[in-house]
Amino acid sequence: DNGGAVPESIAFTLWGTDNIKTYGESLAQVLALVGVRPIADSLGRVNKVELIPLEELGRPRIDVVVSCSGVFRDLFINQMNLLDRGIKMAAEADEPLEMNFVRKHAMEQAEELGVSLRDASCRVFSNSAGSYSANVGLAIENGGWEDE
């Protein structure tokens, strides 16, 4: 029991095959937590997102950190860009910090790291192109586990 409090941050791992099987359910969950709505064009393709007004959302925007698998990265690069765009929109929204944890944490990180708010609001990550694992085996093989 957390006394009805909402979490300020949540982490997601997005997998390519899960996204296919669920028709993007995990993407929808991330967008919903951040308080972002997908906007479809006249053909039904989603190429834009918009912030859901706080009055309509009825709760704070949750800060979501997303780690995407290599297969997800390769198959759903456009969706990764939409997630990134939506999260950055939330971070840049002029809203009270107690109602926008994305902005609250991005502002804290920007100050701590001496970077722009936009840079500090990066929340969507993946391995580099061509990489399809956590690279733990490679780090052990190369001795990187001792100093990384």
C-alpha positions in Angstrom: 0.0 0.0 0.0 1.4 3.4 -1.0 -1.3 5.5 0.5 -2.7 6.3 -3.0 0.5 8.1 -4.2 1.5 7.7 -7.8 5.1 6.8 -8.6 7.3 9.5 -10.0 9.3 7.2 -12.3 8.7 3.9 -14.0 11.0 1.9 -16.2 9.9 -0.2 -19.3 11.7 -2.7 -21.4 10.2 -2.9 -24.9 10.6 -6.1 -26.9 10.0 -6.4 -30.6 8.0 -9.6 -30.6 5.9 -8.6 -27.6 5.0 -5.3 -29.4 3.9 -7.3 -32.4 1.8 -9.8 -30.4 0.0 -7.1 -28.4 -0.4 -4.6 -31.3 1.7 -2.0 -29.5 0.1 -2.3 -26.0 3.4 -1.4 -24.3 3.8 1.7 -26.4 0.3 2.8 -25.4 1.2 2.2 -21.8 4.3 4.5 -22.0 2.3 7.2 -23.8 -0.5 7.0 -21.3 1.8 7.2 -18.3 3.5 10.3 -19.7 0.1 11.8 -20.6 0.6 11.9 -24.4 -2.0 11.0 -27.0 -1.2 9.6 -30.5 -2.6 11.5 -33.4 -3.5 9.5 -36.5 -3.5 11.0 -40.1 -6.3 10.6 -42.6 -5.0 7.1 -43.4 -4.9 6.0 -39.8 -1.1 6.2 -39.5 0.3 7.7 -36.3 2.9 10.3 -37.1 2.3 12.8 -34.3 1.7 13.0 -30.6 0.1 15.7 -28.4 0.1 16.3 -24.7 -3.1 15.5 -22.9 -4.0 18.6 -20.9 -3.5 18.1 -17.2 -7.2 18.9 -16.5 -8.2 16.0 -18.8 -5.4 13.7 -17.6 -6.4 14.1 -13.9 -3.1 13.0 -12.4 0.6 13.9 -12.7 2.7 12.9 -15.7 4.9 9.9 -14.8 8.5 10.0 -15.8 9.2 6.8 -17.9 12.6 5.5 -18.9 12.4 3.1 -21.8 15.0 0.5 -22.8 14.3 -1.0 -26.2 15.6 -4.4 -27.4 17.7 -4.6 -30.6 14.8 -6.2 -32.5 12.4 -3.4 -31.3 15.0 -0.8 -32.4 15.2 -2.3 -35.8 11.5 -2.8 -36.4 10.0 0.2 -34.6 12.4 3.1 -35.0 9.5 5.4 -35.9 7.7 4.5 -32.7 10.8 5.1 -30.7 11.0 8.6 -32.2 7.3 9.1 -31.3 8.0 8.1 -27.7 11.0 10.4 -27.6 9.1 13.3 -29.0 6.2 12.8 -26.5 8.5 12.6 -23.5 10.4 15.7 -24.6 7.1 17.5 -25.1 6.2 16.6 -21.5 9.6 17.7 -20.2 9.3 21.1 -22.0 5.7 21.7 -20.9 5.2 24.7 -18.6 3.4 22.9 -15.9 3.7 22.6 -12.1 6.5 20.2 -11.1 4.2 18.3 -8.7 2.0 17.5 -11.8 4.8 16.8 -14.2 7.5 14.4 -13.0 9.1 14.2 -16.4 9.8 17.9 -16.3 10.7 17.8 -12.6 13.4 15.1 -13.1 14.7 16.5 -16.4 15.2 19.9 -14.8 17.1 18.3 -11.9 19.2 16.4 -14.3 19.9 19.4 -16.6 21.1 21.4 -13.6 23.2 18.5 -12.2 24.8 17.7 -15.5 25.0 21.2 -17.0 23.1 20.3 -20.1 20.0 21.6 -21.8 16.5 20.5 -20.7 16.0 18.8 -24.0 19.2 16.8 -23.6 18.4 15.9 -20.0 14.9 14.6 -21.1 16.3 11.7 -23.1 14.4 8.7 -21.8 14.4 6.2 -24.8 17.5 4.0 -25.1 18.7 1.0 -27.0 21.9 -0.8 -27.9 23.8 0.4 -30.9 22.9 -0.8 -34.4 23.8 -4.4 -35.0 23.8 -5.3 -31.2 21.1 -7.7 -30.0 22.0 -8.5 -26.4 23.1 -6.8 -23.1 26.8 -7.4 -24.2 27.5 -8.9 -20.8 29.3 -11.9 -22.4 31.5 -9.5 -24.4 32.4 -7.4 -21.4 33.4 -10.6 -19.4 35.4 -12.0 -22.4 37.3 -8.7 -22.8 37.8 -8.1 -19.0 35.6 -5.0 -19.1 33.6 -6.2 -16.2 36.4 -5.2 -13.9 36.5 -1.6 -14.7 33.2 -0.7 -16.4 
